[in-house]
Amino acid sequence: MFFPQDRNQLRDGFFDAWHKLQQRQTLTPLEEIITGVIKMHPEYQKLIENRAQSATRDYLPEQGETNPFLHMAMHIALHEQISTDRPTGIREVARQLLAKQKEPHDVEHLMMDHLAEEMWRSQRYNVLPDEQAYLAQLQELLRQ
């Protein structure tokens, strides 16, 4: 699992994995996933390469900014959910969405909207995420 509670540790994971890739060093399986996500987002690569400027920067949604670290972390969360099939059934939903959409990155973005909504609800009401409600929202994507 890749999700440290500290924002700086989370960001360091991205910086360190990308640096290792650039230096052609051996990556751990987790670093392979992290660098794969960074590769899918060329718009974030300069940010990852400029650790001094971006390590402590705040990204404010109220100013229309997307937090690239959160965005990429959500891709990693989806990879983990699908690989472990938790919630049970998410792997099959992802497989079926991929059969419809064909582009894995687009599928993850569809799923990510619902992951973000469930995370927000969980934090807002100080409750555990409702895996079954989340899975039902993802299954609804198959009917659209």
C-alpha positions in Angstrom: 0.0 0.0 0.0 1.3 3.5 -0.9 -0.7 5.9 1.0 1.3 7.5 3.9 -0.7 9.9 6.1 1.9 12.7 5.6 1.5 14.8 2.5 5.3 15.2 2.1 5.9 11.5 2.3 3.2 10.9 -0.4 4.8 13.5 -2.7 8.3 12.1 -1.9 7.1 8.7 -3.2 6.4 10.3 -6.6 9.6 12.4 -6.7 11.8 9.4 -5.7 10.3 6.9 -8.1 10.4 9.3 -11.0 14.1 10.1 -10.2 15.0 6.5 -10.1 13.3 5.9 -13.5 15.2 8.8 -15.0 18.5 7.4 -13.6 17.6 4.0 -14.9 17.7 2.5 -11.5 15.8 -0.7 -10.6 12.3 0.1 -9.5 10.2 -1.8 -6.9 6.8 -3.1 -8.1 5.2 -0.1 -6.4 7.5 2.3 -8.1 6.6 0.7 -11.4 3.0 1.6 -10.7 3.9 5.1 -9.6 6.0 5.8 -12.7 3.4 4.3 -14.9 0.9 6.7 -13.6 3.3 9.6 -14.1 3.9 8.5 -17.6 0.2 8.6 -18.3 0.3 12.3 -17.2 2.9 14.1 -19.2 1.4 17.4 -18.0 2.6 16.6 -14.5 6.1 15.4 -15.4 7.8 18.9 -15.2 6.2 19.3 -11.8 7.6 16.0 -10.6 11.0 16.9 -12.0 11.0 20.3 -10.1 10.9 18.9 -6.5 12.0 22.2 -4.9 9.2 24.2 -6.4 6.3 21.7 -6.2 7.0 19.7 -3.0 5.2 22.1 -0.7 2.9 23.8 -3.1 -0.8 23.9 -2.2 -3.4 23.3 -4.9 -6.6 25.0 -4.2 -9.8 23.7 -5.8 -11.6 26.9 -5.0 -9.2 28.6 -7.4 -9.9 26.0 -10.0 -6.7 24.0 -9.5 -6.4 20.2 -9.6 -4.0 18.7 -7.1 -1.8 16.6 -9.4 -0.5 14.5 -6.5 -4.1 13.6 -5.4 -5.1 12.9 -9.0 -2.2 10.5 -9.4 -2.7 8.9 -6.0 -6.3 8.2 -7.0 -5.0 6.3 -10.1 -2.8 4.3 -7.8 -5.7 3.6 -5.4 -7.8 2.3 -8.4 -4.9 0.1 -9.4 -4.8 -1.3 -5.9 -8.6 -1.8 -5.7 -8.6 -3.6 -9.0 -5.6 -5.8 -8.3 -7.1 -6.9 -4.9 -10.7 -6.9 -6.1 -11.8 -4.7 -3.2 -14.6 -4.0 -3.1 -15.4 -7.4 -4.4 -16.6 -7.0 -8.0 -14.6 -3.9 -8.9 -12.2 -5.9 -11.1 -15.1 -7.2 -13.2 -16.6 -3.7 -13.4 -13.2 -2.4 -14.6 -12.9 -5.2 -17.1 -16.3 -4.5 -18.6 -15.8 -0.8 -18.7 -12.5 -1.3 -20.5 -14.3 -3.5 -23.0 -16.7 -0.6 -23.7 -14.2 2.3 -23.5 -11.0 0.6 -24.8 -8.7 3.2 -23.2 -7.5 2.3 -19.6 -6.8 5.9 -18.7 -10.3 7.0 -19.6 -11.8 4.1 -17.7 -9.8 5.1 -14.6 -11.0 8.7 -14.9 -14.6 7.5 -15.1 -14.1 5.4 -12.0 -12.1 8.1 -10.2 -15.0 10.5 -10.1 -17.0 8.0 -8.0 -13.9 7.2 -5.8 -13.5 10.9 -5.1 -17.2 11.2 -4.3 -17.1 8.3 -1.8 -13.9 9.7 -0.2 -15.5 13.1 0.1 -18.7 11.6 1.7 -16.6 9.5 4.1 -14.6 12.5 5.2 -17.6 14.9 5.3 -19.6 12.6 7.6 -16.7 11.0 9.4 -17.7 7.5 8.4 -16.0 4.6 6.8 -16.3 4.5 3.0 -19.4 2.6 1.9 -17.9 0.0 -0.5 -21.2 -1.3 -1.6 -22.6 2.1 -2.5 -19.3 2.9 -4.3 -19.5 -0.4 -6.3 -23.1 0.2 -7.2 -22.1 3.7 -8.6 -19.4 2.0 -10.6 -21.8 -0.7 -11.9 -24.2 2.1 -13.0 -21.4 3.3 -15.4 -21.9 0.0 -17.2 -25.6 0.8 -17.9 -24.8 4.3 -19.3 
